[in-house]
Amino acid sequence: MNHPSLTSPLSTLGAGVLLALAGCRSNPASAEAVLPVPLDAHSHAEPNRVRVRHVDLDLTVDFAARVASGRVELDLVRLDPSAPLVLDALALEIQDATGSDGTPRDFTLAPPDELLGSALTIELEPWDDSVVVRYATTPASEAMQWLTPEQTRDGTHPFLFTQGESILTRSWIPLQDSPGVRVTYAARIRVPDGLTAVMSAEQLGLEDGVWRFRMERPIPPYLIALGVGRLEFRALSARCGVWAEPSFVDAAAAELEDTEAMVRSAEKLFGPYRWGRYDMLVLPPAFPYGGMENPRLTFLTPTMFAGDKSLVSLIAHELAHSWSGNLVTNATWRDFWLNEGTTTYFEQRIMEEVYGPARSEMEQQLGYEGLVRSKAEMDPRDTVLFIDLSGRHPDEGSTDVPYEKGALFLRRLEQLFGRERFDEFLTEYFDANAFRSITTPEFEAYLRAHLLASDPARAAGVDVEEWLYEPGLPADAPRPASAELARVDEALRLLGSAATSAELDTDGWVTQQWLHFLEGMPADLTAERMAELDATFAFTASDNDEILAVWLRLAIAHGYAAADERLELFLMTVGRRKFLQPLYTELAKTESGKLRAHQIYAQARPRYHSVSTGTIDDILDWERGDSE
């Protein structure tokens, strides 16, 4: 039985567009650019009528004004010759638009939709195969995080980074901001003297004061990314390296020295790395994510650097996105699990290859336990992989579910068909869909045709529709188990029987074990017991942000006032949403805690990226004028 959503995207197109598509398909060179894409509820664009296929940026970065200004040239595929070009724009100042002959074109910038921003509609002449839009960002452009020197590690120069996922690229470039509309791009970026510009593209160098870039592979718009700061580079191998502020670049290179081994392991598992270089950029603490998989230049949070490589699974995750996410992309944000579930599974396999099964098993169990905790507090509709995001911001679907439930689904398929056969399938999937954006129904169809149909007896062991379209966790979900975490369970048992923390055998524990230990604390944990644990293990003074964040959440919940000062410092200096969300949520559970949270947030909010403030504003019922 086919799922109701298994409707061909062609059914949404008019007859004239279908004829245009058929004609374009006769030209192999342009076939990829004109395949129909699913209608995207999170974009104003109409790419099945007129589609952008190449973006050419020319921008000047002004730190004093906190704006970038210049122009973008958009190369077009005209599927419906009578249709205008419709773009997404958010908090942009549109100055003018010209056609391919350089003469003006009429344009309309619609009033902004609260969720999607504005539709920018440009009228086209019959001969237009490109348009140029002159524009400037504004201080309200949410993708752009402008940092003062004081907000950086070195404290000497300002810093800028962009974060486009999920629908924020439209706030610094007017384009068709949908993951189904893949584009190539080029860029010329002017920045103040002494600063370096880097992008998710091939770096062509500095010429006449202009940094030049080129991306020749089609990517979804959310992966167009820019960073500007006082940066230095260290090579890790012939194709891998790291950019960071000068005072940290050597430490970053030491922590990331296994990157080339990870790339080789990934290639061994699922085929060649197709993006040329794999470099990384270490951002200031305001970055809202652990990492962002921008092609050729992964953006990284400094909170992953623990000094012992214990958190480098983040690199494995972002690297895996070079296949699942960048190479094969979710066509809409309903399909987000196709990016993140496949990547989480792939990450676990890379970690197993590089660091051994025990490390991977620990991380799998921690992921499963985190999913179970999250699921218990979620609306059932949000535990569906093919999530319904109608009328909602796509970030509302960014929970543990697409990551961990998605990975468990692939683990279940591996269990049924065997690793060798499943690896063969996944490699074929990446090859067959390379540089494409696909939907969940399209994935299901490919899965049924290329894996399940090959062995119906094994296929009978999994209910694909339940995994993809139903809430909750199916009964056949794998339950990862780690012998190393079983040691921690024994320590927790002893602690529960009145043993002191000093009596516990914790020699050789790594970050994953400490996280399991802290997450296993009893519900009736007292401040006195926390003080004893702190005296033995110095959690409040930890420089491992993963451990510290869990400890601080426990301190809020159980009234351990000795951690108050560290909590405030952490909230003032770290902008990673993964850490901020549970801490502010815990504070907001009491009136006194919520008052305290408001006092801290009023000072910290200007330091956070909009991705983080969008989440925390809701937690604290924050009005934008509260801190002004």
PEFEN-V888508 format. One record per residue. RES is the residue in three letters. D_CENTER is the distance of its C-alpha to the mean C-alpha in whole Angstrom. Layout:
res->RES d_center->D_CENTER
res->RES d_center->D_CENTER
This chain:
res->MET d_center->33
res->ASN d_center->31
res->HIS d_center->28
res->PRO d_center->29
res->SER d_center->26
res->LEU d_center->27
res->THR d_center->28
res->SER d_center->28
res->PRO d_center->26
res->LEU d_center->29
res->SER d_center->31
res->THR d_center->29
res->LEU d_center->31
res->GLY d_center->34
res->ALA d_center->37
res->GLY d_center->37
res->VAL d_center->33
res->LEU d_center->34
res->LEU d_center->37
res->ALA d_center->35
res->LEU d_center->32
res->ALA d_center->35
res->GLY d_center->37
res->CYS d_center->33
res->ARG d_center->33
res->SER d_center->36
res->ASN d_center->35
res->PRO d_center->32
res->ALA d_center->31
res->SER d_center->29
res->ALA d_center->29
res->GLU d_center->25
res->ALA d_center->25
res->VAL d_center->27
res->LEU d_center->26
res->PRO d_center->25
res->VAL d_center->22
res->PRO d_center->21
res->LEU d_center->22
res->ASP d_center->19
res->ALA d_center->19
res->HIS d_center->17
res->SER d_center->18
res->HIS d_center->22
res->ALA d_center->22
res->GLU d_center->25
res->PRO d_center->24
res->ASN d_center->26
res->ARG d_center->29
res->VAL d_center->28
res->ARG d_center->25
res->VAL d_center->23
res->ARG d_center->23
res->HIS d_center->23
res->VAL d_center->22
res->ASP d_center->24
res->LEU d_center->23
res->ASP d_center->26
res->LEU d_center->25
res->THR d_center->26
res->VAL d_center->24
res->ASP d_center->27
res->PHE d_center->26
res->ALA d_center->29
res->ALA d_center->28
res->ARG d_center->24
res->VAL d_center->24
res->ALA d_center->23
res->SER d_center->26
res->GLY d_center->27
res->ARG d_center->27
res->VAL d_center->25
res->GLU d_center->27
res->LEU d_center->25
res->ASP d_center->27
res->LEU d_center->28
res->VAL d_center->29
res->ARG d_center->31
res->LEU d_center->31
res->ASP d_center->34
res->PRO d_center->36
res->SER d_center->37
res->ALA d_center->33
res->PRO d_center->32
res->LEU d_center->28
res->VAL d_center->26
res->LEU d_center->23
res->ASP d_center->20
res->ALA d_center->21
res->LEU d_center->20
res->ALA d_center->22
res->LEU d_center->23
res->GLU d_center->27
res->ILE d_center->28
res->GLN d_center->31
res->ASP d_center->33
res->ALA d_center->32
res->THR d_center->34
res->GLY d_center->35
res->SER d_center->35
res->ASP d_center->39
res->GLY d_center->37
res->THR d_center->39
res->PRO d_center->38
res->ARG d_center->36
res->ASP d_center->36
res->PHE d_center->33
res->THR d_center->32
res->LEU d_center->29
res->ALA d_center->29
res->PRO d_center->29
res->PRO d_center->25
res->ASP d_center->24
res->GLU d_center->22
res->LEU d_center->19
res->LEU d_center->19
res->GLY d_center->21
res->SER d_center->24
res->ALA d_center->25
res->LEU d_center->26
res->THR d_center->29
res->ILE d_center->31
res->GLU d_center->34
res->LEU d_center->35
res->GLU d_center->38
res->PRO d_center->39
res->TRP d_center->38
res->ASP d_center->35
res->ASP d_center->33
res->SER d_center->30
res->VAL d_center->30
res->VAL d_center->29
res->VAL d_center->28
res->ARG d_center->29
res->TYR d_center->27
res->ALA d_center->26
res->THR d_center->23
res->THR d_center->24
res->PRO d_center->23
res->ALA d_center->21
res->SER d_center->19
res->GLU d_center->16
res->ALA d_center->13
res->MET d_center->15
res->GLN d_center->16
res->TRP d_center->20
res->LEU d_center->21
res->THR d_center->24
res->PRO d_center->26
res->GLU d_center->26
res->GLN d_center->23
res->THR d_center->22
res->ARG d_center->23
res->ASP d_center->26
res->GLY d_center->27
res->THR d_center->29
res->HIS d_center->27
res->PRO d_center->24
res->PHE d_center->20
res->LEU d_center->18
res->PHE d_center->14
res->THR d_center->12
res->GLN d_center->9
res->GLY d_center->9
res->GLU d_center->6
res->SER d_center->8
res->ILE d_center->11
res->LEU d_center->12
res->THR d_center->13
res->ARG d_center->16
res->SER d_center->17
res->TRP d_center->18
res->ILE d_center->19
res->PRO d_center->21
res->LEU d_center->20
res->GLN d_center->19
res->ASP d_center->15
res->SER d_center->15
res->PRO d_center->13
res->GLY d_center->16
res->VAL d_center->18
res->ARG d_center->17
res->VAL d_center->19
res->THR d_center->20
res->TYR d_center->20
res->ALA d_center->22
res->ALA d_center->22
res->ARG d_center->25
res->ILE d_center->24
res->ARG d_center->27
res->VAL d_center->26
res->PRO d_center->29
res->ASP d_center->31
res->GLY d_center->30
res->LEU d_center->26
res->THR d_center->24
res->ALA d_center->21
res->VAL d_center->18
res->MET d_center->16
res->SER d_center->14
res->ALA d_center->17
res->GLU d_center->21
res->GLN d_center->22
res->LEU d_center->26
res->GLY d_center->27
res->LEU d_center->29
res->GLU d_center->32
res->ASP d_center->34
res->GLY d_center->32
res->VAL d_center->29
res->TRP d_center->26
res->ARG d_center->25
res->PHE d_center->22
res->ARG d_center->22
res->MET d_center->19
res->GLU d_center->22
res->ARG d_center->19
res->PRO d_center->18
res->ILE d_center->14
res->PRO d_center->13
res->PRO d_center->13
res->TYR d_center->9
res->LEU d_center->9
res->ILE d_center->13
res->ALA d_center->12
res->LEU d_center->15
res->GLY d_center->16
res->VAL d_center->20
res->GLY d_center->22
res->ARG d_center->24
res->LEU d_center->23
res->GLU d_center->24
res->PHE d_center->23
res->ARG d_center->24
res->ALA d_center->25
res->LEU d_center->24
res->SER d_center->25
res->ALA d_center->26
res->ARG d_center->23
res->CYS d_center->21
res->GLY d_center->21
res->VAL d_center->19
res->TRP d_center->19
res->ALA d_center->20
res->GLU d_center->22
res->PRO d_center->26
res->SER d_center->27
res->PHE d_center->24
res->VAL d_center->23
res->ASP d_center->26
res->ALA d_center->24
res->ALA d_center->21
res->ALA d_center->22
res->ALA d_center->24
res->GLU d_center->21
res->LEU d_center->20
res->GLU d_center->23
res->ASP d_center->22
res->THR d_center->19
res->GLU d_center->22
res->ALA d_center->23
res->MET d_center->19
res->VAL d_center->19
res->ARG d_center->23
res->SER d_center->22
res->ALA d_center->19
res->GLU d_center->22
res->LYS d_center->24
res->LEU d_center->22
res->PHE d_center->21
res->GLY d_center->22
res->PRO d_center->22
res->TYR d_center->19
res->ARG d_center->20
res->TRP d_center->18
res->GLY d_center->21
res->ARG d_center->20
res->TYR d_center->17
res->ASP d_center->17
res->MET d_center->14
res->LEU d_center->15
res->VAL d_center->15
res->LEU d_center->15
res->PRO d_center->17
res->PRO d_center->16
res->ALA d_center->15
res->PHE d_center->11
res->PRO d_center->10
res->TYR d_center->7
res->GLY d_center->8
res->GLY d_center->7
res->MET d_center->5
res->GLU d_center->7
res->ASN d_center->9
res->PRO d_center->12
res->ARG d_center->15
res->LEU d_center->13
res->THR d_center->10
res->PHE d_center->10
res->LEU d_center->11
res->THR d_center->12
res->PRO d_center->16
res->THR d_center->16
res->MET d_center->15
res->PHE d_center->18
res->ALA d_center->21
res->GLY d_center->24
res->ASP d_center->24
res->LYS d_center->21
res->SER d_center->21
res->LEU d_center->17
res->VAL d_center->16
res->SER d_center->15
res->LEU d_center->11
res->ILE d_center->13
res->ALA d_center->14
res->HIS d_center->10
res->GLU d_center->9
res->LEU d_center->12
res->ALA d_center->12
res->HIS d_center->9
res->SER d_center->12
res->TRP d_center->14
res->SER d_center->12
res->GLY d_center->9
res->ASN d_center->11
res->LEU d_center->15
res->VAL d_center->15
res->THR d_center->12
res->ASN d_center->12
res->ALA d_center->15
res->THR d_center->14
res->TRP d_center->12
res->ARG d_center->14
res->ASP d_center->14
res->PHE d_center->10
res->TRP d_center->11
res->LEU d_center->13
res->ASN d_center->9
res->GLU d_center->8
res->GLY d_center->12
res->THR d_center->13
res->THR d_center->11
res->THR d_center->12
res->TYR d_center->15
res->PHE d_center->15
res->GLU d_center->14
res->GLN d_center->17
res->ARG d_center->19
res->ILE d_center->19
res->MET d_center->19
res->GLU d_center->22
res->GLU d_center->24
res->VAL d_center->23
res->TYR d_center->24
res->GLY d_center->26
res->PRO d_center->26
res->ALA d_center->27
res->ARG d_center->23
res->SER d_center->21
res->GLU d_center->23
res->MET d_center->23
res->GLU d_center->19
res->GLN d_center->19
res->GLN d_center->22
res->LEU d_center->20
res->GLY d_center->17
res->TYR d_center->20
res->GLU d_center->21
res->GLY d_center->18
res->LEU d_center->18
res->VAL d_center->22
res->ARG d_center->21
res->SER d_center->19
res->LYS d_center->20
res->ALA d_center->24
res->GLU d_center->23
res->MET d_center->21
res->ASP d_center->22
res->PRO d_center->23
res->ARG d_center->22
res->ASP d_center->18
res->THR d_center->19
res->VAL d_center->19
res->LEU d_center->17
res->PHE d_center->18
res->ILE d_center->17
res->ASP d_center->19
res->LEU d_center->17
res->SER d_center->20
res->GLY d_center->21
res->ARG d_center->18
res->HIS d_center->15
res->PRO d_center->12
res->ASP d_center->10
res->GLU d_center->13
res->GLY d_center->12
res->SER d_center->9
res->THR d_center->11
res->ASP d_center->13
res->VAL d_center->14
res->PRO d_center->12
res->TYR d_center->11
res->GLU d_center->14
res->LYS d_center->17
res->GLY d_center->15
res->ALA d_center->16
res->LEU d_center->19
res->PHE d_center->20
res->LEU d_center->20
res->ARG d_center->22
res->ARG d_center->24
res->LEU d_center->25
res->GLU d_center->25
res->GLN d_center->28
res->LEU d_center->30
res->PHE d_center->30
res->GLY d_center->30
res->ARG d_center->27
res->GLU d_center->29
res->ARG d_center->29
res->PHE d_center->26
res->ASP d_center->24
res->GLU d_center->27
res->PHE d_center->25
res->LEU d_center->21
res->THR d_center->23
res->GLU d_center->24
res->TYR d_center->22
res->PHE d_center->19
res->ASP d_center->23
res->ALA d_center->24
res->ASN d_center->20
res->ALA d_center->19
res->PHE d_center->18
res->ARG d_center->18
res->SER d_center->16
res->ILE d_center->17
res->THR d_center->18
res->THR d_center->18
res->PRO d_center->22
res->GLU d_center->22
res->PHE d_center->20
res->GLU d_center->23
res->ALA d_center->26
res->TYR d_center->25
res->LEU d_center->25
res->ARG d_center->28
res->ALA d_center->30
res->HIS d_center->29
res->LEU d_center->28
res->LEU d_center->30
res->ALA d_center->33
res->SER d_center->34
res->ASP d_center->35
res->PRO d_center->36
res->ALA d_center->37
res->ARG d_center->34
res->ALA d_center->32
res->ALA d_center->34
res->GLY d_center->32
res->VAL d_center->29
res->ASP d_center->28
res->VAL d_center->26
res->GLU d_center->26
res->GLU d_center->26
res->TRP d_center->23
res->LEU d_center->21
res->TYR d_center->23
res->GLU d_center->24
res->PRO d_center->23
res->GLY d_center->23
res->LEU d_center->23
res->PRO d_center->26
res->ALA d_center->29
res->ASP d_center->28
res->ALA d_center->25
res->PRO d_center->25
res->ARG d_center->26
res->PRO d_center->24
res->ALA d_center->27
res->SER d_center->27
res->ALA d_center->31
res->GLU d_center->29
res->LEU d_center->28
res->ALA d_center->31
res->ARG d_center->33
res->VAL d_center->31
res->ASP d_center->32
res->GLU d_center->36
res->ALA d_center->35
res->LEU d_center->34
res->ARG d_center->37
res->LEU d_center->39
res->LEU d_center->38
res->GLY d_center->38
res->SER d_center->42
res->ALA d_center->43
res->ALA d_center->42
res->THR d_center->41
res->SER d_center->38
res->ALA d_center->40
res->GLU d_center->41
res->LEU d_center->38
res->ASP d_center->37
res->THR d_center->34
res->ASP d_center->35
res->GLY d_center->32
res->TRP d_center->29
res->VAL d_center->26
res->THR d_center->23
res->GLN d_center->22
res->GLN d_center->26
res->TRP d_center->26
res->LEU d_center->23
res->HIS d_center->25
res->PHE d_center->28
res->LEU d_center->26
res->GLU d_center->25
res->GLY d_center->28
res->MET d_center->30
res->PRO d_center->33
res->ALA d_center->32
res->ASP d_center->36
res->LEU d_center->34
res->THR d_center->37
res->ALA d_center->36
res->GLU d_center->39
res->ARG d_center->37
res->MET d_center->34
res->ALA d_center->37
res->GLU d_center->38
res->LEU d_center->35
res->ASP d_center->34
res->ALA d_center->37
res->THR d_center->37
res->PHE d_center->33
res->ALA d_center->32
res->PHE d_center->29
res->THR d_center->29
res->ALA d_center->29
res->SER d_center->26
res->ASP d_center->24
res->ASN d_center->22
res->ASP d_center->19
res->GLU d_center->18
res->ILE d_center->22
res->LEU d_center->23
res->ALA d_center->20
res->VAL d_center->22
res->TRP d_center->25
res->LEU d_center->25
res->ARG d_center->24
res->LEU d_center->27
res->ALA d_center->29
res->ILE d_center->28
res->ALA d_center->29
res->HIS d_center->32
res->GLY d_center->34
res->TYR d_center->33
res->ALA d_center->34
res->ALA d_center->34
res->ALA d_center->31
res->ASP d_center->31
res->GLU d_center->31
res->ARG d_center->28
res->LEU d_center->26
res->GLU d_center->26
res->LEU d_center->26
res->PHE d_center->22
res->LEU d_center->21
res->MET d_center->23
res->THR d_center->21
res->VAL d_center->17
res->GLY d_center->15
res->ARG d_center->12
res->ARG d_center->11
res->LYS d_center->12
res->PHE d_center->15
res->LEU d_center->16
res->GLN d_center->16
res->PRO d_center->18
res->LEU d_center->21
res->TYR d_center->21
res->THR d_center->22
res->GLU d_center->24
res->LEU d_center->26
res->ALA d_center->26
res->LYS d_center->28
res->THR d_center->31
res->GLU d_center->33
res->SER d_center->34
res->GLY d_center->30
res->LYS d_center->29
res->LEU d_center->31
res->ARG d_center->30
res->ALA d_center->26
res->HIS d_center->27
res->GLN d_center->29
res->ILE d_center->26
res->TYR d_center->24
res->ALA d_center->26
res->GLN d_center->26
res->ALA d_center->23
res->ARG d_center->21
res->PRO d_center->22
res->ARG d_center->20
res->TYR d_center->16
res->HIS d_center->14
res->SER d_center->14
res->VAL d_center->11
res->SER d_center->13
res->THR d_center->16
res->GLY d_center->15
res->THR d_center->15
res->ILE d_center->18
res->ASP d_center->20
res->ASP d_center->20
res->ILE d_center->21
res->LEU d_center->24
res->ASP d_center->25
res->TRP d_center->25
res->GLU d_center->26
res->ARG d_center->25
res->GLY d_center->29
res->ASP d_center->29
res->SER d_center->29
res->GLU d_center->30
